[in-house]
Amino acid sequence: MSTRTLVRGGLVVTAADEIHADVLIEDGRVVALAAHGSDTAAGWTADRTLDATDRYVLPGGVDAHTHMELPFGGTFASDTFETGTRAAAWGGTTTIVDFAVQTVGQGLREGLDAWYAKADGVCAIDYAFHMILSDVNEYTLKEMDRLVQEGITSFKLFMAYPGVFYSDDGRILRAMQRSAENGGLIMMHAENGIAIDVLVEQALARGETDPRYHGEVRKALLEAEATHRAIQLARVAGAPLYVVHVSAEEAVAEITTARDKGLPVFGETCPQYLFLSTDNLAEPGFEGAKYVCSTPLRPREHQAALWRGLRGNDLQVVSTDHCPFCFTGQKDLGRGDFSKIPNGLPGVENRMDLLHQAVVDGHISRRRWIEIACATPARMFGLYPKKGTIAPGADADLVIYDPHARQTLSAATHHMNVDYSAYEGRTVTGRVETVLSRGELVIDQREYVGRAGHGTFVPRSTCQYLD
């Protein structure tokens, strides 16, 4: 039996439009929009009506960079697919794209199957996968073709972490050449890991062991150098390139230069680089460990370049790189040696609210907020228009958002499975009120009514942002 839901009286905000409209949902999809108060809207009947008066009606957020249950540094990210997707929903995100990991010596298939198993039957919202490519060889290059056919259409390579995920330039080039043929999109962690390891060793030898040195050794110039090198390798291969978690002004400049040449080079940044800085890494005692991630937090001066890149579309996407480790029992593995602190921050629940604060502060427009958080990640990773917009035929992933509510971000009230907040005590304007995933209520008036297993795997087409 079909069910109809009517979302009435809100300001519908998409990347393209802002309209006072009612939204009619049937069988998990948007079927129509009509101006609020119009004869068309007045004639609609529904099993359930949600009042969005004085609220925004947004497409559900698409977080294209999460790491649930990621093994790292002898431990695992503290959010499971169950806890992490529930927290995402609380923050207005209705689709995540997580990273399946290929272990060196194994095929891509083993890694992907392990991630299918982790996520199956427990997710509160829909999910898709990228593939981390740790071991490029003749066999895994052929596997890339098969994965693209299966809807795994993006592959992440690392210029960092020698001995773990690192690929040299030759392997990177071969993977890029393959993606140029099969339509996959290469995602790059662009830091010169070989040089960084030298600087880490030297810092530790000098007795520089505190968390702040994590940021000092992972120099902005080594992010910029790797970004430049990745762009040139992509040019040689004739492949598009997506640079993940861009943190530094110099790396933005490399991407801007490439885009000014008309090259298909794209950049992502994350809320932590927009709102946090090396000031956090330098917090007294061992507190700075909470903020250890790679690429690292930068001095505050870099933030202006990131906002400029987002406004001018040299950076297209804001994702979280959500990879939480508890302060007690995980981050403290690195007491006395910053290189042993697990790299990653929690943030999947905070992204939409922090970016709305950026609208309030005048950094970006409302439509640009939805573009960088919903529409472009969906287009970049082959999910559009099923995800990322509110239009007839789209999945009914909707957020009713109160733009006037004030909230204070805190570990005491967040839903991520981690014992601290990277934004503890920060007050922001705007709050998620109600969330629908494929027409089903997940959050109803600030109450969780979703269920583990509602979320389904979504196969993706190849990058639509190139069209």
C-alpha positions as CSV (number, residue, x, y, z in Angstrom):
1,M,0.0,0.0,0.0
2,S,1.4,3.4,-0.9
3,T,1.9,6.1,1.7
4,R,1.9,9.8,1.0
5,T,3.6,12.4,3.1
6,L,3.2,16.1,2.6
7,V,5.8,18.6,3.8
8,R,4.0,21.9,4.0
9,G,4.9,25.5,4.4
10,G,8.7,25.6,4.3
11,L,11.3,27.3,2.3
12,V,12.7,24.7,-0.1
13,V,16.4,25.3,-0.5
14,T,18.4,23.5,-3.2
15,A,21.6,24.3,-5.0
16,A,19.6,25.9,-7.8
17,D,16.5,27.5,-6.1
18,E,14.9,28.8,-3.0
19,I,11.1,28.6,-3.2
20,H,8.3,28.6,-0.7
21,A,6.8,25.2,-1.7
22,D,5.0,22.2,-0.4
23,V,6.6,18.8,-1.2
24,L,4.6,15.7,-1.9
25,I,6.2,12.3,-1.2
26,E,4.9,8.9,-2.2
27,D,6.6,5.5,-1.9
28,G,9.8,7.0,-0.8
29,R,10.2,9.5,-3.6
30,V,9.4,13.1,-4.2
31,V,6.5,13.2,-6.7
32,A,5.7,16.9,-6.9
33,L,6.5,20.4,-5.6
34,A,3.9,23.2,-5.7
35,A,3.9,26.8,-4.4
36,H,2.6,27.0,-0.9
37,G,-1.0,28.2,-0.9
38,S,-1.5,27.4,-4.6
39,D,-4.5,25.5,-5.8
40,T,-2.3,22.5,-6.7
41,A,-0.9,22.3,-3.2
42,A,-4.2,22.9,-1.6
43,G,-5.7,19.9,-3.5
44,W,-3.1,17.4,-2.2
45,T,-4.0,14.9,0.4
46,A,-1.6,12.7,2.4
47,D,-1.5,10.1,5.1
48,R,0.9,12.3,7.1
49,T,1.5,16.1,7.0
50,L,4.7,17.6,8.4
51,D,4.6,21.4,9.2
52,A,7.7,23.2,8.0
53,T,6.4,26.7,8.6
54,D,9.3,29.1,9.3
55,R,11.7,26.3,8.5
56,Y,14.0,25.3,5.6
57,V,13.3,22.1,3.7
58,L,16.7,20.8,2.5
59,P,17.9,17.8,0.6
60,G,19.5,15.3,2.9
61,G,23.2,15.9,3.2
62,V,25.7,13.7,1.3
63,D,28.9,13.1,3.2
64,A,31.3,11.7,0.6
65,H,34.2,11.0,3.0
66,T,33.7,8.9,6.2
67,H,35.6,6.1,7.8
68,M,33.4,4.0,10.0
69,E,35.3,1.2,11.8
70,L,38.5,2.1,10.0
71,P,41.6,0.1,11.3
72,F,44.4,2.6,12.0
73,G,47.5,2.6,14.2
74,G,46.6,-0.6,16.0
75,T,43.0,0.4,16.8
76,F,39.7,1.0,15.0
77,A,37.6,4.2,14.5
78,S,35.1,4.2,17.3
79,D,31.9,4.7,15.3
80,T,30.4,1.6,13.8
81,F,28.2,1.8,10.7
82,E,25.2,1.6,13.1
83,T,26.3,4.4,15.5
84,G,27.9,6.5,12.8
85,T,24.9,6.5,10.4
86,R,22.6,7.3,13.3
87,A,24.8,10.3,14.3
88,A,24.9,11.4,10.6
89,A,21.1,11.4,10.5
90,W,21.0,13.6,13.7
91,G,23.1,16.0,11.8
92,G,21.0,16.1,8.6
93,T,23.1,13.8,6.5
94,T,21.1,11.0,4.8
95,T,23.8,9.4,2.6
96,I,27.5,8.6,3.4
97,V,30.1,7.3,1.1
98,D,32.6,5.3,3.2
99,F,36.0,3.8,2.2
100,A,36.4,0.1,1.8
101,V,40.0,-0.8,2.5
102,Q,42.2,-3.1,0.4
103,T,45.0,-4.6,2.5
104,V,48.4,-5.0,0.8
105,G,48.7,-8.6,-0.5
106,Q,44.9,-9.0,-0.9
107,G,42.6,-8.2,-3.8
108,L,40.1,-5.3,-3.9
109,R,37.2,-7.8,-3.7
110,E,38.2,-9.1,-0.2
111,G,38.4,-5.6,1.1
112,L,35.1,-4.6,-0.4
113,D,33.3,-7.7,0.8
114,A,34.5,-7.0,4.3
115,W,33.0,-3.5,4.2
116,Y,29.7,-4.8,2.7
117,A,29.6,-7.2,5.7
118,K,30.3,-4.3,8.2
119,A,27.5,-2.1,6.9
120,D,24.8,-4.7,5.9
121,G,21.7,-4.6,8.0
122,V,22.8,-1.9,10.5
123,C,22.8,1.5,8.8
124,A,20.2,4.1,9.7
125,I,20.7,5.9,6.3
126,D,21.8,5.0,2.8
127,Y,25.4,4.3,2.1
128,A,27.9,3.8,-0.8
129,F,31.6,2.9,-1.0
130,H,34.8,4.2,-2.4
131,M,37.7,1.7,-2.7
132,I,41.1,2.4,-1.0
133,L,43.7,1.1,-3.4
134,S,46.8,0.1,-1.4
135,D,48.4,-2.4,-3.7
136,V,48.4,-1.5,-7.4
137,N,49.3,-4.5,-9.6
138,E,48.1,-6.2,-12.8
139,Y,45.4,-8.1,-10.9
140,T,44.0,-5.2,-8.9
141,L,44.0,-2.9,-12.0
142,K,41.6,-5.4,-13.7
143,E,39.5,-5.5,-10.5
144,M,39.1,-1.8,-10.8
145,D,37.1,-2.3,-14.0
146,R,34.8,-4.9,-12.4
147,L,34.2,-2.6,-9.4
148,V,33.2,0.3,-11.6
149,Q,30.5,-2.0,-13.2
150,E,29.3,-2.8,-9.7
151,G,28.8,0.8,-8.7
152,I,32.1,1.4,-6.9
153,T,33.3,4.2,-9.2
154,S,36.0,6.0,-7.2
155,F,39.4,4.8,-5.9
156,K,41.5,6.5,-3.2
157,L,45.3,6.5,-3.4
158,F,47.7,7.7,-0.8
159,M,51.0,9.6,-1.3
160,A,51.3,9.4,2.5
161,Y,51.7,6.6,5.1
162,P,54.7,4.6,3.7
163,G,54.4,1.0,4.6
164,V,50.6,1.2,5.1
165,F,48.6,2.8,2.3
166,Y,51.4,4.5,0.3
167,S,51.7,4.2,-3.5
168,D,54.7,5.5,-5.4
169,D,54.3,7.7,-8.5
170,G,54.5,4.7,-10.9
171,R,51.6,2.9,-9.2
172,I,49.6,6.1,-9.0
173,L,50.1,6.7,-12.7
174,R,49.0,3.1,-13.6
175,A,45.9,3.5,-11.5
176,M,45.1,6.9,-13.1
177,Q,45.6,5.4,-16.6
178,R,43.1,2.6,-15.7
179,S,40.6,5.1,-14.4
180,A,40.9,7.2,-17.6
181,E,39.7,4.0,-19.4
182,N,37.0,2.7,-17.1
183,G,35.5,6.0,-16.0
184,G,36.5,5.8,-12.3
185,L,37.5,8.8,-10.4
186,I,40.9,8.9,-8.5
187,M,40.8,10.4,-5.1
188,M,44.2,11.5,-3.7
189,H,45.5,11.9,-0.2
190,A,48.2,14.4,-1.3
191,E,51.0,14.7,1.2
192,N,54.6,13.7,0.6
193,G,54.8,10.9,3.1
194,I,58.4,9.9,2.4
195,A,59.6,13.4,3.3
196,I,57.2,13.7,6.2
197,D,58.6,10.5,7.7
198,V,62.1,12.0,7.7
199,L,60.8,15.1,9.5
200,V,58.9,12.9,12.0
201,E,62.0,11.0,12.8
202,Q,64.1,14.2,13.3
203,A,61.4,15.8,15.5
204,L,61.2,12.8,17.8
205,A,65.0,12.6,18.0
206,R,65.0,16.3,19.2
207,G,62.5,15.3,21.9
208,E,59.6,17.1,20.2
209,T,56.9,14.6,21.1
210,D,53.8,16.7,21.9
211,P,50.7,16.7,19.6
212,R,51.4,20.1,18.1
213,Y,54.5,18.7,16.4
214,H,52.2,16.5,14.3
215,G,51.1,19.7,12.5
216,E,54.6,21.1,12.3
217,V,56.2,18.1,10.5
218,R,53.3,17.6,8.0
219,K,54.2,20.9,6.3
220,A,51.8,22.8,4.1
221,L,54.6,22.8,1.4
222,L,54.6,19.0,1.4
223,E,50.8,19.0,0.8
224,A,51.2,21.5,-2.0
225,E,54.1,19.6,-3.6
226,A,52.1,16.3,-3.5
227,T,49.0,18.1,-4.9
228,H,51.1,19.5,-7.7
229,R,52.6,16.1,-8.5
230,A,49.2,14.4,-8.4
231,I,47.8,16.9,-10.9
232,Q,50.7,16.4,-13.3
233,L,50.4,12.6,-13.1
234,A,46.7,13.0,-13.8
235,R,47.5,15.1,-16.8
236,V,49.9,12.5,-18.1
237,A,47.2,9.8,-17.6
238,G,44.4,11.9,-19.1
239,A,42.4,11.3,-16.0
240,P,40.3,13.5,-13.7
241,L,41.5,14.0,-10.1
242,Y,39.7,14.7,-6.8
243,V,42.0,15.9,-4.0
244,V,40.6,15.0,-0.6
245,H,40.8,17.1,2.6
246,V,42.6,20.1,1.2
247,S,43.9,22.1,4.2
248,A,46.5,24.6,3.1
249,E,46.5,27.8,1.0
250,E,49.4,26.5,-1.1
251,A,47.5,23.4,-2.0
252,V,44.4,25.4,-3.0
253,A,46.7,27.5,-5.2
254,E,47.8,24.3,-7.1
255,I,44.2,23.3,-7.7
256,T,43.2,26.8,-8.8
257,T,46.1,26.9,-11.3
258,A,45.1,23.6,-12.7
259,R,41.4,24.6,-13.0
260,D,42.4,27.9,-14.6
261,K,43.9,25.7,-17.3
262,G,40.6,23.9,-17.7
263,L,41.8,20.7,-16.2
264,P,39.3,18.3,-14.5
265,V,40.8,18.7,-11.1
266,F,38.5,19.0,-8.0
267,G,39.1,19.7,-4.4
268,E,37.4,18.9,-1.1
269,T,37.9,20.5,2.3
270,C,36.4,19.6,5.7
271,P,34.9,21.6,8.5
272,Q,37.9,21.1,10.8
273,Y,40.1,23.1,8.4
274,L,37.5,25.9,8.2
275,F,36.8,26.2,11.9
276,L,39.8,24.8,13.8
277,S,43.5,25.5,13.6
278,T,47.0,24.8,15.0
279,D,45.8,26.7,18.1
280,N,43.8,23.5,18.9
281,L,46.8,21.2,18.3
282,A,48.8,23.3,20.8
283,E,46.2,23.1,23.6
284,P,48.0,22.4,26.9
285,G,48.7,18.9,28.3
286,F,47.8,16.2,25.9
287,E,44.5,17.9,24.8
288,G,45.9,18.7,21.3
289,A,45.8,14.9,20.5
290,K,42.0,15.3,20.1
291,Y,42.8,17.4,16.9
292,V,45.4,15.1,15.3
293,C,44.3,14.3,11.7
294,S,46.0,14.2,8.3
295,T,46.2,16.5,6.5
296,P,46.8,18.4,9.7
297,L,45.1,21.5,11.1
298,R,46.8,24.6,9.8
299,P,47.5,28.1,11.2
300,R,44.3,30.2,11.1
301,E,45.5,32.3,8.2
302,H,44.9,29.4,5.8
303,Q,41.1,29.5,6.4
304,A,40.5,32.6,4.2
305,A,42.0,30.8,1.2
306,L,39.7,27.8,1.8
307,W,36.6,29.9,2.0
308,R,37.7,31.8,-1.1
309,G,38.2,28.4,-2.8
310,L,34.7,27.3,-1.8
311,R,33.1,30.6,-3.0
312,G,34.9,30.5,-6.3
313,N,34.4,26.8,-6.9
314,D,38.1,25.9,-6.9
315,L,37.0,23.7,-4.0
316,Q,33.7,22.0,-4.8
317,V,32.8,19.8,-1.8
318,V,32.9,19.9,2.0
319,S,33.0,16.4,3.6
320,T,33.9,15.4,7.1
321,D,36.6,12.8,6.8
322,H,34.8,11.5,9.9
323,C,37.3,9.1,11.6
324,P,36.7,9.2,15.4
325,F,39.0,7.8,18.1
326,C,38.3,8.2,21.8
327,F,40.6,10.5,23.7
328,T,40.8,7.9,26.5
329,G,42.1,4.5,25.3
330,Q,42.8,5.5,21.7
331,K,44.3,9.0,21.2
332,D,46.4,8.4,24.3
333,L,48.3,5.6,22.5
334,G,50.4,8.5,21.4
335,R,51.4,10.0,24.8
336,G,55.1,10.7,24.5
337,D,55.2,10.1,20.7
338,F,52.8,12.2,18.5
339,S,53.4,9.8,15.6
340,K,51.5,7.1,17.4
341,I,48.3,9.2,17.9
342,P,45.5,7.7,15.7
343,N,44.8,10.2,13.0
344,G,41.2,11.4,12.7
345,L,38.4,13.6,14.0
346,P,34.7,13.1,14.7
347,G,32.4,15.3,12.7
348,V,29.7,13.5,10.7
349,E,27.0,15.0,13.0
350,N,28.3,18.6,12.8
351,R,28.9,19.3,9.2
352,M,25.5,20.7,8.1
353,D,25.2,22.9,11.2
354,L,28.7,24.3,10.9
355,L,28.2,25.1,7.3
356,H,24.9,26.8,8.1
357,Q,26.9,28.9,10.6
358,A,29.1,29.8,7.7
359,V,25.9,31.1,5.9
360,V,25.0,33.1,9.0
361,D,28.6,34.5,9.1
362,G,28.5,35.5,5.5
363,H,31.1,33.1,4.1
364,I,28.8,31.4,1.7
365,S,25.2,31.7,0.5
366,R,22.3,29.4,1.4
367,R,22.3,27.8,-2.0
368,R,26.1,27.3,-2.0
369,W,25.7,25.6,1.4
370,I,23.4,23.0,-0.2
371,E,25.7,22.8,-3.3
372,I,28.8,21.9,-1.4
373,A,27.1,19.6,1.2
374,C,24.4,17.9,-0.9
375,A,24.3,18.5,-4.7
376,T,27.9,18.5,-5.7
377,P,29.0,15.5,-3.7
378,A,26.0,13.6,-5.2
379,R,27.1,14.7,-8.7
380,M,30.8,14.1,-8.1
381,F,30.2,10.5,-7.0
382,G,27.4,9.4,-9.3
383,L,24.4,9.7,-7.0
384,Y,22.5,12.6,-8.6
385,P,19.6,13.3,-8.9
386,K,18.5,10.4,-6.7
387,K,20.4,12.1,-3.9
388,G,21.4,15.7,-3.4
389,T,18.3,17.6,-4.5
390,I,14.5,17.9,-4.0
391,A,12.8,17.3,-7.3
392,P,10.2,14.9,-8.8
393,G,11.8,11.4,-8.9
394,A,14.5,12.1,-6.3
395,D,14.7,9.9,-3.2
396,A,12.6,11.6,-0.4
397,D,15.7,12.4,1.7
398,L,14.6,15.6,3.3
399,V,15.6,17.7,6.3
400,I,13.3,20.2,8.0
401,Y,15.8,22.7,9.4
402,D,15.2,25.4,12.0
403,P,17.5,28.3,10.9
404,H,16.9,30.3,14.1
405,A,17.5,27.7,16.8
406,R,20.7,28.1,18.8
407,Q,22.7,25.1,20.0
408,T,25.9,24.4,21.8
409,L,28.0,21.6,20.3
410,S,29.2,19.2,23.0
411,A,30.2,15.6,23.7
412,A,27.4,15.6,26.3
413,T,24.7,15.9,23.7
414,H,26.2,14.5,20.4
415,H,25.3,11.0,19.1
416,M,28.7,10.0,17.7
417,N,30.3,7.1,19.6
418,V,33.3,9.2,20.8
419,D,34.2,10.7,24.2
420,Y,34.9,14.3,23.0
421,S,33.7,16.9,20.6
422,A,36.2,18.7,18.4
423,Y,33.8,21.7,18.7
424,E,33.1,21.5,22.4
425,G,31.3,24.6,23.7
426,R,30.9,26.2,20.2
427,T,27.5,27.8,19.8
428,V,26.0,27.7,16.3
429,T,22.7,29.0,14.8
430,G,20.6,26.4,13.1
431,R,19.5,22.9,14.0
432,V,18.1,19.8,12.4
433,E,14.5,19.2,13.5
434,T,13.1,16.4,11.3
435,V,14.8,14.0,8.9
436,L,13.3,11.7,6.3
437,S,15.3,9.0,4.5
438,R,13.4,7.6,1.4
439,G,10.2,9.0,2.9
440,E,10.7,7.3,6.3
441,L,11.1,9.4,9.4
442,V,14.5,8.9,11.0
443,I,14.5,12.0,13.2
444,D,11.0,13.4,14.2
445,Q,11.0,16.7,16.1
446,R,14.4,16.0,17.6
447,E,13.6,12.4,18.5
448,Y,15.3,9.4,16.9
449,V,12.6,7.1,15.4
450,G,14.8,5.4,12.8
451,R,16.0,1.8,12.8
452,A,19.2,-0.1,12.1
453,G,18.9,-1.7,8.7
454,H,16.7,1.0,7.0
455,G,19.7,2.2,5.1
456,T,20.6,0.4,1.9
457,F,23.7,0.2,-0.3
458,V,23.5,2.6,-3.3
459,P,25.5,1.7,-6.4
460,R,26.9,4.8,-8.1
461,S,27.3,5.8,-11.7
462,T,30.6,7.4,-12.8
463,C,31.3,11.1,-12.0
464,Q,28.5,13.3,-13.2
465,Y,30.4,16.5,-12.4
466,L,32.4,16.2,-15.6
467,D,29.3,16.3,-17.8
